[in-house]
Amino acid sequence: MRSEDSKRTAAEAPLEAIRRRSGDPRRRILFTGATVLTMDPALGVLDDADVLVEGNTVAAVGTVPDAGDAVVVDASGSVITPGFVDTHRHAWQSQLRRIMPDVDDLAGYVVSTLAGYAPAYDPEDMYVGTRLAALSAIDAGITCMLDFSHNSRSREHSDAAVRALTDTGIRGVHASMGPHFGEWDRQWPGDLARLREEHTDDTSRMLTLRVAALATDEVAGPGPAYGPDLARISRDLGIGVSVDAVFGAGSSSAVLDWADRGLLGPHVTLIHATGLTGEAWKAIGSTGTTIALAPTSDAQIGLETAIPAVDEALAAGVRPGLSIDVEVALAGDMFTQMRALHTVQRMRAANAVYGTGREADRIGVHDVLDFATLQGARTNGLDDVTGSLTPGKRADLLVVEAEDLNNMPLNDPVGTVVLGADARNVTTVLIDGEPRKWAGRVLDVDLGELRARVHESRDRVLARAAR
């Protein structure tokens, strides 16, 4: 047997013992000998370290001399990180992946997807698209995903999207919004109270709810535009707000209006934030409002300046989260987002000082990994739960193989995760202490059955949209 086969067999062996005690709050899993990127500022990077998971919680990091009856997993040659956190993705669209890879602009996306394909979705299509997105996220190391579900045409559409998140075991954030175009039941936003009551659990925080909104009424009318009415619902239900399509002069004016009305704060996330005025950024920074950047979306679709607003966010005192946005035109993994942002910002920084002799103000790989983990969790309102390997937080973590062909030898662990690794190197994913990917394989998925449902749904949506 080849050494790589032996290694895979050895990695698979502990899984049976772990799953026999699934749900046991005293079950222990001990990962040994890894390089641990805790993303906790007080703990930092730990070499040749252990991570002890007890039940659904990170119990200890560093050296664990006695883990009792823990299932021991040899993680030598690996890097362990917190799970990635996606702060904004329209998951329902995933059976239409890369259907328009060279989308011309935002209007082209809106007309084709939101006006064309979206009205053709029934609840089954919502379920299939959202489930595919969540499973793919897990495969690529995303353990928490905010699904900006802006195709909620009925209660059944919303329920299907929520069920898809919970069925995969991802830590899901369902941000619900009515559709932009076409017929729908007009149940939103009134249905948010029911969704909060029926689907969320404040104890486990495995499924949380947010209000999804738009910055202005330019595209979909006044209903989904953030303002006092949606802010009141957010306050009454005790849930956050995620505001999409925040860019340009109109959004800048809206931000200043929200600030004047006291509608901003850490519970509000503004998505994209490209092309905003300096005054708008001052209001964002002074209120502690969070920002979700979409690096590839901003650049590829060309949203306002087409430049991810990381420099503007940092200058305002905001460390942003990162997001995927739309898979109809973009990649669906966090590795791509980290690399795109790292590259674009450093290009801008160098270009700004070219020929001046001044030193460029560049971000580094640790910054973008922080954005993809701890700051993403903060943006989703879950930084007390996930985003770092801090003892007491929930065990949402990745094991990344650092001695694979594309990563060896391990010289800088943060650089390896950000610039070298991809989904194939994510060998293990735990979410809330439960294995969701192991030995390189997403668990409990019948790929044949999933593939059939995805193709059937895609074909059904395209046929309906063509009528």
C-alpha atoms as one frame of an Amber mdcrd trajectory, in Angstrom:
protein
   0.000   0.000   0.000   1.273   3.461  -0.925   2.173   5.816   1.907  -0.568
   8.306   0.955  -3.150   5.510   1.066  -1.831   4.471   4.463  -2.112   8.022
   5.687  -5.702   8.308   4.500  -6.644   5.003   6.126  -5.088   6.126   9.411
  -7.001   9.411   9.217 -10.301   7.649   8.620  -9.887   5.251  11.544 -10.871
   7.659  14.360 -14.086   8.720  12.633 -16.085   5.654  13.665 -15.141   6.123
  17.311 -16.048   9.808  17.132 -19.430   9.208  15.526 -20.375   6.473  17.957
 -20.554   9.201  20.603 -22.213  11.839  18.446 -24.125  14.327  20.557 -22.373
  13.308  23.778 -21.436  16.570  25.556 -18.483  14.763  27.194 -17.056  13.327
  23.989 -13.471  14.423  23.450 -11.435  14.710  20.266  -7.735  15.547  20.565
  -5.874  16.801  17.505  -2.140  16.529  18.141   1.063  17.930  16.689  -0.394
  20.617  14.419   0.505  24.203  13.721  -2.489  26.017  15.194  -3.588  29.426
  13.898  -5.891  30.375  16.755  -6.805  33.825  15.305  -7.205  34.839  18.933
  -4.924  37.899  19.432  -4.007  36.690  22.920  -3.021  33.180  21.749  -1.505
  33.728  18.311   0.176  30.948  16.335   1.133  27.764  18.193   3.703  25.325
  16.806   3.524  21.560  17.408   0.343  22.111  19.392  -2.812  20.262  20.362
  -6.470  21.195  20.083  -8.912  19.509  22.453 -12.590  19.501  21.512 -15.089
  18.505  24.185 -18.656  18.098  22.994 -19.280  21.097  20.769 -16.649  23.327
  22.369 -12.963  24.122  22.046 -11.747  22.958  25.482  -8.014  23.691  25.183
  -5.284  24.698  22.737  -1.534  24.356  23.178  -0.201  21.401  25.110  -2.803
  18.986  26.454  -1.008  16.523  28.754  -4.047  14.440  29.686  -7.164  14.246
  27.542  -8.645  11.207  29.264 -10.640   9.020  26.901 -10.328  11.383  23.935
 -10.194  10.046  20.404  -6.699  11.036  19.301  -6.182  12.358  15.784  -2.599
  12.788  14.551  -2.552  16.218  12.896   1.196  16.490  12.413   2.081  18.066
   9.084  -1.186  20.011   9.204  -2.379  23.506  10.000  -5.518  23.900  12.119
  -7.493  27.120  11.740 -10.922  28.389  12.705 -13.525  27.727  10.058 -13.997
  30.416   7.431 -17.044  32.672   7.743 -18.950  33.821   4.649 -20.813  37.059
   5.381 -23.003  37.238   2.253 -23.955  34.703  -0.399 -27.114  34.284  -2.471
 -27.165  30.550  -1.966 -30.379  29.799  -3.843 -28.616  30.475  -7.168 -26.002
  27.744  -6.964 -27.540  25.361  -9.532 -26.912  28.228 -11.989 -23.192  28.366
 -11.213 -21.060  30.220 -13.752 -24.003  30.524 -16.126 -22.790  34.055 -16.896
 -19.037  34.085 -16.129 -18.400  37.229 -18.168 -21.318  39.267 -16.851 -21.040
  42.789 -18.209 -22.267  44.760 -15.206 -24.748  44.856 -12.346 -27.654  45.553
 -14.677 -26.829  42.433 -16.663 -26.897  40.339 -13.500 -30.140  41.914 -12.280
 -31.966  41.427 -15.568 -30.828  37.851 -16.187 -30.902  36.415 -12.670 -33.257
  38.453 -10.488 -35.786  39.329 -13.197 -35.277  36.261 -15.405 -34.420  33.152
 -13.394 -35.597  34.007  -9.876 -39.355  33.997 -10.587 -39.002  30.440 -11.950
 -37.919  29.021  -8.578 -40.275  26.892  -6.520 -39.508  25.762  -2.940 -37.749
  22.610  -4.146 -35.397  24.730  -6.239 -34.702  26.952  -3.226 -33.832  23.852
  -1.205 -31.584  22.333  -3.860 -29.660  25.535  -4.567 -29.169  26.416  -0.915
 -28.143  22.883   0.049 -25.631  22.680  -2.784 -24.124  26.021  -1.744 -23.851
  24.971   1.909 -22.283  21.581   1.159 -19.780  23.177  -1.198 -18.983  25.766
   1.450 -18.240  23.015   3.963 -16.056  21.226   1.427 -13.982  24.415   1.051
 -13.707  25.065   4.789 -16.535  27.552   5.324 -18.209  26.588   8.589 -20.546
  29.589   8.902 -22.475  31.058   5.965 -24.870  33.976   5.756 -27.423  33.168
   3.091 -28.850  36.432   1.767 -32.043  34.740   0.605 -33.708  37.396  -1.545
 -36.033  35.056  -3.407 -38.481  34.392  -0.550 -41.632  34.254  -2.668 -43.656
  32.416  -0.034 -43.395  30.944   3.435 -42.571  27.657   1.747 -39.645  29.188
  -0.134 -38.186  30.515   3.107 -38.741  27.255   4.971 -37.028  25.307   2.188
 -33.971  27.572   2.341 -33.750  27.241   6.123 -34.195  23.473   5.991 -31.369
  23.213   3.464 -29.006  24.997   5.847 -29.936  22.854   8.833 -29.821  19.607
   6.834 -26.168  20.178   5.917 -25.001  20.942   9.456 -23.458  24.286   8.544
 -23.706  27.175  11.004 -26.261  29.072   8.975 -27.470  32.641   9.036 -30.719
  33.031   7.129 -31.102  36.631   5.972 -34.591  36.769   4.513 -35.867  39.245
   1.917 -38.696  39.353  -0.582 -37.826  39.107  -4.286 -37.018  42.026  -6.547
 -39.354  41.071  -9.404 -42.241  38.782 -10.257 -45.230  37.477  -8.338 -44.904
  36.589  -4.668 -47.059  36.267  -1.555 -45.992  39.539   0.092 -45.459  37.617
   3.339 -42.156  39.400   3.978 -41.219  41.127   6.260 -44.149  40.031   8.413
 -43.007  36.418   8.177 -39.743  37.173   9.971 -41.398  36.744  13.371 -42.556
  33.251  12.426 -39.139  32.307  11.095 -37.571  33.542  14.324 -39.989  31.488
  16.417 -39.992  28.277  14.397 -36.426  27.911  13.201 -33.875  29.638  15.420
 -32.331  28.336  18.627 -30.658  30.884  20.872 -28.822  28.107  22.727 -27.048
  26.322  19.900 -26.871  29.352  17.541 -26.597  26.856  14.690 -29.309  28.761
  12.800 -29.719  32.474  13.311 -31.920  34.983  11.513 -31.273  38.456  10.114
 -33.299  41.006   8.215 -32.061  41.282   4.637 -32.524  44.653   2.962 -31.286
  46.887   0.162 -29.653  50.277   0.551 -32.052  52.255  -1.643 -35.308  51.899
  -3.563 -33.663  52.251  -6.982 -34.070  48.641  -8.135 -36.844  46.945  -6.166
 -38.883  49.846  -4.824 -39.291  51.076  -1.238 -40.327  47.754   0.366 -36.882
  46.184   0.864 -35.030  49.487   1.347 -33.538  49.773   4.822 -35.098  52.435
   6.997 -37.138  52.941  10.183 -39.684  50.178   9.478 -37.137  47.392   8.957
 -34.997  48.772  11.776 -38.008  48.489  14.095 -38.557  44.854  13.091 -34.880
  44.149  13.732 -35.110  45.738  17.170 -38.375  44.016  18.117 -37.102  40.562
  17.096 -33.597  41.092  18.469 -31.922  40.215  15.175 -29.341  41.915  12.982
 -29.681  43.526   9.572 -27.657  42.863   6.410 -27.965  45.579   3.762 -26.945
  44.691   0.205 -26.164  46.917  -2.788 -24.453  49.569  -0.685 -22.443  51.596
  -3.181 -22.206  54.997  -4.773 -23.755  58.386  -4.136 -27.266  57.125  -3.385
 -26.041  54.721  -0.730 -23.760  57.386   0.738 -26.764  59.631   1.269 -28.704
  56.719   2.750 -25.877  55.937   5.194 -25.860  59.528   6.457 -29.649  59.445
   6.834 -29.476  56.177   8.806 -26.817  57.653  11.054 -28.950  60.743  11.715
 -31.910  58.513  12.599 -29.856  56.258  14.888 -30.339  53.224  12.632 -26.688
  52.169  12.386 -24.595  50.146  14.832 -22.758  46.827  15.263 -25.968  44.913
  14.501 -26.021  46.347  10.955 -23.837  45.038   8.130 -23.329  47.039   4.951
 -22.413  44.851   1.974 -19.946  45.951  -0.741 -19.537  49.603   0.403 -17.754
  50.608  -2.804 -17.668  54.213  -3.965 -18.916  55.691  -0.676 -18.070  59.233
   0.352 -15.686  60.098   3.158 -18.609  61.411   5.212 -20.402  58.084   4.875
 -17.301  56.234   6.038 -17.021  58.512   9.067 -20.607  57.645   9.998 -19.916
  53.934   9.560 -16.807  54.044  11.706 -18.298  56.184  14.465 -21.317  53.888
  14.896 -19.435  50.577  14.864 -21.369  49.417  11.807 -19.890  46.288  10.210
 -18.820  45.792   6.600 -18.975  42.725   4.339 -16.611  42.993   1.393 -17.118
  40.945  -1.768 -13.684  41.162  -3.417 -14.308  39.223  -6.612 -17.849  40.531
  -7.071 -16.819  44.170  -6.780 -13.976  43.706  -9.256 -15.523  41.326 -11.780
 -19.030  42.758 -11.983 -17.684  46.309 -11.679 -19.657  47.700  -8.743 -19.083
  51.475  -8.732 -15.279  51.869  -8.450 -14.879  48.075  -8.843 -12.280  48.215
  -6.052 -12.964  46.344  -2.785 -13.178  49.014  -0.090 -10.697  47.497   2.345
  -8.540  50.618   2.649 -11.587  52.789   3.279 -12.891  50.366   5.909  -9.580
  50.171   7.744  -9.178  53.948   7.658 -12.606  54.216   9.316 -11.578  51.743
  12.016 -13.594  48.836  10.619 -12.040  45.412  10.068 -14.353  43.870   7.480
 -15.650  40.375   6.864 -15.445  38.689   3.459 -18.153  37.206   1.262 -18.771
  35.202  -1.898 -21.902  36.932  -3.327 -23.167  35.306  -6.568 -21.981  31.976
  -7.929 -23.732  32.647 -11.238 -20.570  34.553 -12.138 -18.014  33.999  -9.393
 -15.981  31.413  -7.485 -17.605  29.996  -4.367 -14.672  29.547  -1.961 -12.978
  31.751   0.629  -9.454  31.023  -0.622 -10.303  32.958  -3.785 -11.692  35.900
  -1.818  -8.637  36.118   0.425  -6.230  36.019  -2.504  -8.176  38.518  -4.581
  -8.324  41.025  -1.731  -4.673  40.508  -0.808  -3.599  41.058  -4.411  -5.856
  43.998  -5.232  -5.062  45.939  -2.052  -1.315  45.465  -2.405  -1.498  46.480
  -6.062  -3.360  49.673  -5.102  -0.916  50.407  -2.286   2.138  50.024  -4.523
   0.560  51.978  -7.357  -0.346  54.863  -5.032   3.282  55.502  -4.116   4.891
  54.608  -7.431   7.637  57.115  -8.248   7.309  58.983  -4.935   9.805  57.119
  -2.789   7.147  56.646  -0.095   6.528  53.252   1.480   3.384  51.401   0.416
   0.776  50.707   3.121   0.065  47.059   2.402  -2.121  44.547   4.193  -0.702
  41.066   4.847  -1.830  37.471   4.832  -2.675  37.589   8.538  -5.058  40.477
   7.845  -7.038  38.635   5.202  -7.198  35.437   7.288  -8.500  37.569  10.161
 -11.145  39.018   7.824 -12.129  35.515   6.692 -12.490  34.149  10.233 -12.833
  36.317  13.344 -14.009  39.478  11.592 -16.469  37.496   9.505 -17.917  36.040
  12.682 -18.176  39.533  14.180 -19.878  40.779  11.022 -22.438  37.963  11.280
 -23.007  38.734  14.970 -21.422  35.455  16.056 -17.926  36.378  17.272 -18.788
  35.156  20.770 -19.511  31.745  19.232 -17.031  31.186  16.413 -14.233  32.791
  14.375 -11.273  31.880  16.605  -9.944  28.815  18.411 -10.526  30.353  21.807
 -11.296  27.921  24.627 -14.985  28.173  25.374 -16.045  28.956  21.806 -17.798
  26.408  19.620 -15.555  23.955  17.804 -15.786  25.211  14.212 -12.398  24.334
  12.750 -10.431  23.109   9.749  -7.470  20.804   9.354  -5.449  21.863   6.295
  -2.828  19.443   4.975   0.415  21.395   4.779   2.566  18.652   3.247   0.454
  18.089   0.144   2.131  18.598  -3.213   0.947  22.197  -3.565   1.861  23.236
   0.001   5.078  21.469   0.979   7.310  22.444   2.703   5.562  24.383   5.454
   7.503  27.630   5.884   4.877  30.201   6.858   1.588  28.669   8.068  -0.578
  31.740   7.508   0.899  32.257   4.054   0.282  28.598   3.266  -3.405  28.791
   4.170  -4.006  32.100   2.390  -1.822  31.757  -0.714  -1.135  28.048  -1.104
  -4.092  25.963   0.005  -7.425  25.196  -1.614 -10.401  22.944  -0.950  -8.500
  19.732  -1.758  -6.160  20.426   1.196  -9.038  20.800   3.675  -9.003  17.286
   5.059 -11.224  17.786   8.102 -14.050  20.168   9.006 -15.747  20.254  12.391
 -18.838  22.392  12.943 -20.149  22.676  16.478 -17.845  19.785  17.297 -19.366
  17.438  14.688 -17.297  16.084  11.783 -18.742  17.367   8.510 -15.728  16.583
   6.318 -13.212  13.872   7.134 -10.210  12.477   5.278 -11.008  14.824   2.413
 -14.635  13.718   2.011 -17.816  15.616   2.902 -19.821  13.255   5.074 -23.393
  12.013   4.740 -23.865  13.123   1.137 -25.117  10.853  -1.627 -23.406  12.607
  -4.523 -25.377  10.702  -7.123 -28.695  11.705  -5.588 -27.544  15.291  -5.100
 -26.261  15.539  -8.652 -29.576  14.307 -10.035 -31.580  16.836  -8.007 -29.258
  19.673  -8.986 -29.510  18.871 -12.698 -33.285  18.439 -12.513 -33.671  21.745
 -10.717 -31.367  23.594 -13.109 -33.228  22.244 -16.138 -36.618  23.048 -14.595
 -35.644  26.637 -13.776 -34.207  27.264 -17.249 -37.274  25.811 -18.950 -39.666
  27.927 -16.888 -37.595  31.080 -17.358 -37.620  30.582 -21.146 -41.402  30.560
 -21.389
